[in-house]
Amino acid sequence: MKYGKAQTWNYLLLILRIWLGYRMFTAGYSSVIGILTSADERAFFQKWFGDELHFPIPVVMAFLAKGSEVLGGILVFLGLFTKKGAALIVFTMLIATVTCNLGKNFNIDGGFTISYILFASIFILWGAGKFSLDSLFFNKTANKSYPLPKGG
């Protein structure tokens, strides 16, 4: 069976979308639940986002950040409103990179957040691909608005 570049690109988008969506969901889910149910978790985020990062209303900001990871992850994973979900991921990871990871944690945490920015940017530019709910519900031809990446 022979696959063209478009078919290969759609399979690659599917694999990247599932991986990024899964990673973002798992990165944020336990924190969101913890903020809602655990005084210890709220105290942790109060100290981290408030005392160390100097965010106003730190627990709310932590909930918004972790909630964006969860919602963005779900949307990207499903391929539903993928560009919007990817934009949530890019914004959240950009803020995390600038506020948390520049300096002492950059080689480890910064590498993750920048990788998430780059992967999510693929979906902002090219969408979710043929194998997505976006393609099923909103457009008959996947990758209609942007051409495939050029390459050898």
N, C-alpha and C positions, 0 to 999 in steps of 0.2 A: 504494500500500500504506500503510495507516494503522497506526501504532504507538501503543500506549498508554503511559502513564507507566511501568508496570512493565517493559515491553519495552525502553524507552529507558534506564531505570535499569540494566538488566542489560547492555546494550551499553556503557554508561559504565563500569560496574564492570569489565567485561572489558578495556577500553582502559586504564583506570587500573592494573589489576592487572598487565597485561603491561609497561607502562612502569615501574612501581615495581619489579617483580621483576627486570627487565632492568638497571635502574640500580643496584640493590643488589648483584646478582651481579657486575656489571662493576666496581663500587667495591671489592669485597673479593677477587675471585678471584686477581688477580696478586699481591696481598700474601700471601695464604695460601700460594700456590706459592713465593713468594720466601722466606718464613719457613722453609719446609721444605727449600729447596734452596740458599739463598744466604747465605753468612756476612755479606756486605755488607748484605743486607736485615735480617738479625737484628741487626746492629750499629746500623742505622738505628732500628729499633724499640726497642732497648735504650736508645739515647740519648733518643728522643722520649718513650716511655712511662715510662722510668725516671728520667732526669735532668731532663726538662722537666715531665712530668706527675706524677712521684713515685708511680707505681703500684708495688705490690710485684710481684715476678716479672714484669717488664715484657714480656718476649717471649711468655710464656704469655698474659698479658692481651691483648696485641696479636693473638695467634692466635685467642683466644676472640672478641674484638670483630670481627675480619675474618671469622672463620668464621661468626659470627652473621649478618653481612651476606650472606654467600654462601648459607647454609642458609635464612635468612628469604626471600631473593630467589628462590631456587628454589621454595620452597613457595608463595609468593605468585604467582609467574609461572604455575605449574601449576594453582593454585587447589586445592591439596591441603593439608589441615590449615592452611587460610589464616589463620584467627584466631590460631593458634599462631605461624605464620611472621610475621604482622604484629606480634604481641606482641614477638617477638625484635627486629624492626626498631625498634619504638617504644623499647624499653628501651635498645638499643645507641645509637640516635640521641639519646636523652635524655642519656645519659652523655656522649656526644661533645659535645653542645651545652654542657653544664654544665662539663665539664673542659677542653675544647679551644677552644671557640668564643666564650665570653664574653670580651669585651675586644677584642683586636686583630683577630681574624678573624671577628667576628660578622657584619658586613654581607655577607660573601661566604659563608664556610663555614657560619655560623649560619643563614643563609637556606636553604641546602640541607638541613641536618639538621632544622630545624623543618618544612620542607615535607615531608620524608620522614615525620616524626612524624604530621603531619596526614593525609597520604595513607594511611598504614598504619592510623591510627585509624578511617578509613572502613571498612576490612575487619574490624577488631575489632568494630565496631558492627553492620554489615550483612552480613558474610560475603562470600563470593566471587561470589555471584550465580548465575544459572541456567547460564551457560556456564563451568562449572568442574568439576573432578574431585570436589570436595566435593559438589556438587549431584548428580552422577552416582552416586557411591558411597554417600552418607550420608543424603540427604533427597530425597524426590520433588518437593518444592515449594521452590524457591529463595526466600530471604528470608522463610522461614516464621516465624522467631522475632522478627523486628523489622519494623515497618511501614516502608514507603517514606517518605523525607523528604517533609514537607508543603511545598507551595509553590504559587505562582501559576500 
